[in-house]
Amino acid sequence: MPQSYEPAINRQSRSFPYELRSFPSRLVGGKVPAELAKWMQAVTLGFHGDTLGDAEIELYATSAEVDGQVVTGAYLIDANAPAGAWGPAYPVATYAYHRKSLNVGAGTLLPVHQITGVTVRPSHRRRGLLRAMMGSDLAQAKAAGIPIAALTASEATIYGRFGFGVATDNSTIEVTVKGGLDFIVPAAVHRGVVEIADVSTVRDLHNEIFARVHATTYGSIGRQDMYRLSASGEANYGLAKPMKNIRAALHYDDAGTVNGYVTYRPRRDKKRPSVEIIDFLAVDDAAYLALWNYLGSLDLIDVITWDSAPVVDPLEWAMAAKRLYKRTLTEDHLWLRILDTPGALAAREYPVDGTLTIHVGDPLGHASGIFRITVVHGKATVTRCPEDGSVESELSMGVSELSSLYLGGVSAHTLQKAGRIREESPRAVARFDAMFAAAEAPHCMTDF
């Protein structure tokens, strides 16, 4: 006999037939709560990952608890799922956040609200679910005093409408090393010592090394606990078992202290033997170039590939044959969303003193207003101005544009040419660019 199914509910019978529920990622009594386990399975579905087993769910929950992750699910209410389908205990949309810090220069690590795990089930799209989750979460982050939200996007066209703007890019590179790497200044790549280590050593060193790199890298954002395991090849999201062919090399400074590492995986391809970099952290330039010199010395390898290289890379200019360094892809990486305009702008440093009045539009209202930025000795005082017509802005932009400009990864001049900002006073764009110029290109080494 054919199987009998209950009739599907009419989900259009209510304007928003969903309930948003938030709860922490944590074990209770040493076990993963069923609600959290189902939320994780829904995230895995959204990112096309393998179905999670109990051990994998426990690993992810334990790691997320270290980060203080809070998750949100959108659940159908007053509905019965058709027989055989996932029931209402599984969320139809997911969202999560944790809070760490963003390096905005001059040694300042600014608190940041990091958004992750965003999915909407295909059968429930265009119902306002993402807008509901995002709107509620950003409002709570603003109320908590967090000046900036951040995410790394799987798709490039979703988050601009919520006020996010691209703040950093990453490059995928191929470096030809067949026959070894030659450097213009050989002495620059021979400072300190590089030695092989067990990958478990990287797992144990990761947090300390990253903290040092994070503190000195403009545009860096905090890493989640899982990076200890992914850097060492022990586990990753979607792969909760070790990769057996991960190798590690450590760099020691003149005092014998580890100040950098690289983990990598050989690719067995007879036509084009290569090595893929898994993670690469270097506290200083000496460690960075020395580790690249090591990679260039690997036997039987033609090419080194890396998908998280900085857009402005010292390696390219250190190599004797610059053409052996190739960018195969450059794409957006870190997206920022200013929530507190005075707080965010006052936190960063400025190379040029001056005064500028800008108008910021924000459809969600968190960052909007007219603001006068006064920079003295590199520090800004940001004053909210009345919006009664008594103060005229010199430059107008949306919060997405201001968020992209925040780290100096793009210039106001470029966004003006793109039609995205409006100059209300002569030379305002040039003055903005002089004030917001960054001493170095921002670089983010974290996906989340």
C-alpha positions in Angstrom: 0.0 0.0 0.0 1.3 3.5 -0.7 2.5 5.4 2.4 0.1 7.8 3.9 1.3 11.4 4.5 -0.3 14.1 6.5 -1.2 17.2 4.4 1.4 19.9 4.4 0.5 23.0 6.4 -0.2 26.3 4.6 2.7 28.3 5.8 1.3 31.4 4.3 -1.7 31.3 6.7 0.4 33.5 9.1 2.5 36.4 8.3 5.5 35.0 10.3 4.8 31.5 11.5 8.1 31.2 13.2 9.6 31.6 16.7 13.2 32.7 17.2 14.9 30.9 20.1 18.4 31.6 21.3 20.6 29.5 23.6 24.3 29.0 24.4 26.4 26.3 22.8 27.4 24.2 25.8 27.2 20.8 27.3 24.8 20.2 30.1 25.7 17.4 32.5 28.5 16.4 30.1 26.1 15.9 27.2 25.0 18.0 24.2 21.4 19.1 24.6 19.1 17.7 21.9 18.1 21.2 20.9 21.7 22.2 20.2 22.4 18.9 18.4 19.5 19.5 16.0 20.6 23.1 15.5 24.1 21.8 14.4 22.5 19.3 12.0 20.5 22.2 10.4 23.8 24.2 10.0 25.5 21.3 8.4 22.6 20.9 6.0 22.8 24.6 5.0 26.5 24.3 4.2 26.3 20.9 2.5 28.4 19.1 5.1 28.3 15.5 6.1 25.7 14.4 8.7 27.2 14.7 12.1 27.7 11.8 14.5 27.5 12.1 18.2 31.3 12.4 18.7 31.5 15.2 16.1 28.5 17.1 17.7 30.2 16.9 21.1 33.5 18.1 19.7 31.9 21.1 18.0 29.8 22.0 21.1 32.8 21.7 23.4 34.8 24.0 21.2 32.0 26.5 20.7 31.5 26.7 24.5 35.1 27.9 24.8 34.1 30.8 22.5 31.0 31.7 24.4 29.0 31.0 21.2 25.3 31.8 21.4 23.0 30.3 18.7 19.6 31.2 17.3 17.2 29.1 15.5 13.9 29.9 13.7 11.3 27.3 14.5 7.9 26.6 12.9 5.1 27.1 15.5 1.6 25.6 15.5 2.6 23.2 12.7 3.0 19.5 12.2 5.6 18.4 9.7 4.5 16.0 7.0 5.3 12.3 7.8 8.9 11.5 7.1 10.1 15.2 7.1 12.2 16.8 9.7 9.9 17.9 12.6 9.5 21.3 14.1 12.3 20.6 16.6 14.8 21.3 13.8 15.2 25.0 13.0 14.4 26.1 9.5 17.0 28.9 9.8 20.1 29.2 11.9 22.4 32.0 13.2 25.1 32.3 15.8 27.6 34.8 17.2 30.6 35.0 19.5 32.6 38.0 20.6 36.3 38.6 20.3 38.4 41.6 19.1 39.5 43.4 16.0 42.9 45.0 15.6 42.3 48.6 14.5 45.9 49.9 14.8 48.1 51.4 17.4 47.8 48.3 19.6 44.0 48.7 20.0 41.9 45.6 20.0 38.3 46.7 19.7 35.5 44.4 20.9 33.7 42.9 17.9 30.5 40.9 17.4 31.3 38.0 15.1 28.4 36.4 13.2 28.5 32.9 11.9 26.4 29.8 11.1 23.8 31.7 9.0 21.6 29.4 7.0 18.0 29.4 5.8 16.4 26.2 4.6 15.5 26.4 0.8 11.9 25.6 1.5 11.6 28.6 3.8 13.4 31.4 2.0 12.0 34.8 1.3 9.9 34.8 4.4 11.9 37.4 6.3 13.8 34.9 8.5 17.3 36.3 7.9 16.1 39.9 8.4 14.4 38.9 11.6 17.4 37.1 13.0 19.9 39.7 11.9 17.8 42.7 13.0 17.3 41.3 16.5 20.9 40.2 16.9 22.4 43.5 15.8 20.1 45.5 18.1 21.2 43.4 21.0 24.8 43.8 20.1 24.4 47.6 19.9 22.6 47.6 23.3 25.5 45.6 24.8 27.9 48.4 23.7 29.7 46.4 20.9 30.8 49.0 18.3 31.3 46.8 15.3 29.8 43.5 14.0 31.7 41.3 11.5 31.3 38.2 9.4 33.0 36.3 6.5 30.5 35.7 3.8 29.9 32.6 1.7 27.9 34.6 -0.8 28.8 38.2 -1.8 25.4 39.8 -2.3 23.5 39.0 0.9 24.9 41.3 3.6 25.2 44.7 2.1 21.5 45.4 2.7 22.1 44.9 6.4 24.9 47.5 6.5 27.9 45.3 6.1 30.8 46.4 3.8 33.9 44.6 2.6 36.8 45.7 4.7 39.6 43.3 3.7 40.5 41.0 0.8 42.5 37.8 0.7 44.5 36.3 -2.2 44.9 32.7 -3.3 48.5 32.4 -4.5 50.7 29.9 -6.3 54.4 30.1 -5.8 56.6 28.1 -8.1 59.4 26.6 -6.0 60.8 23.9 -8.4 64.6 24.2 -7.9 64.2 26.3 -4.8 63.3 29.9 -4.1 65.9 32.6 -4.7 65.7 35.8 -2.7 67.1 39.3 -3.5 68.5 39.6 0.0 69.4 36.1 1.1 70.3 37.2 4.7 66.7 38.3 5.2 65.5 34.7 5.0 68.1 33.1 7.3 67.3 34.8 10.6 66.5 32.3 13.3 66.0 28.6 12.8 63.3 26.5 11.2 62.7 22.9 12.4 60.1 20.1 11.7 57.7 19.4 14.5 54.7 17.1 15.2 51.5 18.8 14.2 50.2 18.3 17.8 52.8 20.9 18.8 51.0 23.5 16.7 47.7 22.6 18.4 49.3 23.4 21.7 51.1 26.5 20.5 48.4 28.0 18.4 46.6 30.2 20.9 49.9 31.8 22.1 51.3 32.4 18.7 48.1 33.8 17.3 47.7 36.2 20.2 51.1 37.7 19.4 50.3 37.9 15.6 46.8 39.3 16.3 48.2 42.1 18.5 50.5 43.3 15.7 48.5 42.7 12.5 46.2 45.5 11.4 42.8 44.2 10.4 43.2 40.9 12.3 40.2 39.5 14.0 40.0 37.0 16.9 40.0 33.3 16.1 37.6 30.7 17.5 38.8 27.7 19.5 38.4 25.3 16.6 41.4 26.9 14.9 43.7 24.9 17.3 42.5 21.8 15.7 42.1 22.9 12.1 45.6 24.4 12.1 47.0 21.1 13.1 44.8 19.0 10.9 43.1 17.3 13.8 39.6 18.4 12.9 37.6 21.1 11.2 34.0 22.1 10.6 32.7 19.4 8.4 35.6 17.1 9.1 36.0 15.9 12.6 38.7 13.4 12.1 42.5 14.0 11.6 44.1 14.3 8.3 47.1 12.0 8.3 49.4 13.9 5.9 49.6 17.3 7.6 53.2 18.4 8.3 54.4 21.3 10.5 57.5 23.5 10.7 58.3 25.9 13.5 60.5 29.1 13.4 62.6 29.9 16.5 64.0 33.3 17.0 67.6 34.0 18.2 66.5 33.4 21.8 65.2 30.0 20.9 61.5 31.0 21.3 58.9 29.8 18.8 57.6 32.8 17.0 55.9 31.3 13.9 54.8 28.1 12.2 53.4 26.7 9.0 51.4 23.6 8.6 51.0 22.1 5.1 49.7 19.2 3.2 51.5 17.6 0.1 49.3 17.0 -2.9 50.1 13.8 -4.7 49.9 14.8 -8.4 52.6 13.3 -10.7 52.1 16.1 -13.3 52.3 19.0 -10.8 53.4 18.0 -7.3 52.4 20.7 -4.9 52.0 21.6 -1.3 48.9 23.3 0.2 49.4 25.6 3.2 46.9 24.8 5.9 47.8 27.6 8.4 50.7 30.1 8.5 51.4 32.4 11.4 54.5 34.5 11.8 55.1 37.1 14.6 57.5 39.1 12.5 59.0 39.4 9.0 62.0 37.3 9.9 59.8 34.3 10.8 57.6 34.8 7.7 60.4 34.8 5.2 62.4 32.1 6.9 59.3 29.8 6.8 58.8 30.6 3.1 62.5 29.8 2.5 61.9 26.4 4.2 58.8 25.7 2.0 60.9 26.6 -1.1 63.4 24.0 -0.1 61.0 21.1 -0.1 62.2 18.4 -2.4 60.0 16.9 -5.2 57.6 19.9 -5.1 56.8 22.3 -7.9 54.3 24.7 -6.4 53.2 26.0 -3.0 49.5 27.1 -2.8 47.9 29.3 -0.2 44.3 30.6 -0.1 44.8 33.1 2.8 47.7 35.2 1.6 47.7 39.0 2.2 46.9 41.2 -0.7 50.2 43.1 -0.1 52.7 40.3 0.5 56.3 40.9 1.4 57.2 37.5 -0.1 56.4 38.8 -3.6 59.0 41.6 -3.3 61.5 39.4 -1.5 61.7 36.8 -4.3 64.4 37.3 -7.0 61.9 36.1 -9.7 58.8 38.0 -8.9 56.9 36.4 -11.8 57.0 33.0 -10.0 54.6 34.5 -7.5 51.0 34.4 -9.0 47.7 35.5 -7.6 45.1 33.1 -8.9 42.2 34.7 -7.0 41.5 37.8 -4.9 38.2 38.1 -3.2 36.4 39.7 -0.3 37.1 38.3 3.1 36.2 40.3 6.2 33.0 42.2 6.2 32.4 44.9 8.9 29.2 46.6 10.1 29.6 49.7 12.3 27.0 49.8 15.1 28.3 52.7 17.1 29.7 55.4 14.8 31.4 57.6 17.5 32.8 54.6 19.3 34.2 52.9 16.3 35.7 56.0 14.7 37.3 57.2 18.0 38.9 53.8 18.5 41.2 53.8 15.4 44.3 55.9 14.8 44.7 58.6 12.1 47.8 59.7 10.3 46.7 63.2 9.6 45.0 65.7 11.9 41.9 67.6 10.7 38.2 68.1 11.0 35.4 66.6 8.8 31.7 66.4 9.1 30.0 63.3 7.5 26.4 62.1 7.2 25.9 58.4 7.6 22.7 56.7 6.5 21.6 53.4 8.2 18.3 51.7 7.3 18.4 49.9 10.7 19.2 53.2 12.6 22.2 52.0 14.6 24.9 54.1 13.0 23.0 56.9 11.3 23.4 60.6 11.9 25.6 63.6 11.2 29.0 63.3 12.9 31.9 65.8 13.2 35.3 64.0 13.3 38.1 66.0 14.9 41.5 64.5 14.9 44.3 65.9 17.0 47.7 64.1 17.3 46.2 61.0 15.6 43.3 60.6 18.0 39.7 61.4 17.1 36.9 63.0 19.0 33.6 62.2 17.3 30.6 64.4 18.0 27.0 63.8 17.0 25.5 66.9 15.4 21.9 68.0 15.3 19.9 67.0 12.2 17.7 70.1 12.1 19.6 71.7 9.2 21.9 73.8 11.4 24.9 71.6 10.5 25.8 70.8 6.9 27.6 67.6 6.1 30.7 67.6 3.9 30.4 64.0 2.8 27.4 61.6 2.7 27.5 57.8 2.7 25.8 54.7 3.9 26.9 52.7 6.9 28.1 49.9 4.5 30.4 52.4 2.8 31.7 53.7 6.1 32.3 50.2 7.3 34.4 49.4 4.1 36.4 52.6 4.6 37.0 52.0 8.3 40.3 50.1 7.9 41.4 51.9 4.8 41.2 48.9 2.6 39.5 51.1 0.0 39.6 54.8 -0.5 36.7 57.3 -0.5 37.9 58.4 -3.9 37.3 54.9 -5.3 33.8 54.7 -3.7 33.0 58.2 -5.0 33.9 57.0 -8.5 31.7 53.9 -7.9 28.8 56.3 -7.2 28.5 55.1 -3.6 29.4 58.3 -1.6 28.5 61.9 -2.3 30.8 64.9 -1.8 28.9 67.9 -0.4 31.9 70.2 0.1 34.9 70.7 -2.2 38.0 68.5 -1.4 36.0 66.5 1.3 36.9 63.2 -0.3 40.6 64.1 -0.4 40.5 65.2 3.2 38.7 62.0 4.3 41.3 59.8 2.5 44.2 61.7 4.1 42.7 61.2 7.5 41.7 57.6 7.1 44.8 56.4 5.2 46.3 53.2 6.8 50.0 52.7 7.2 49.6 49.1 6.0 47.0 47.1 4.2 44.6 45.4 6.5 44.8 41.6 6.6 42.5 39.1 8.3 43.7 35.6 9.0 40.4 34.2 10.4 37.4 32.6 8.8 34.2 32.2 10.9 
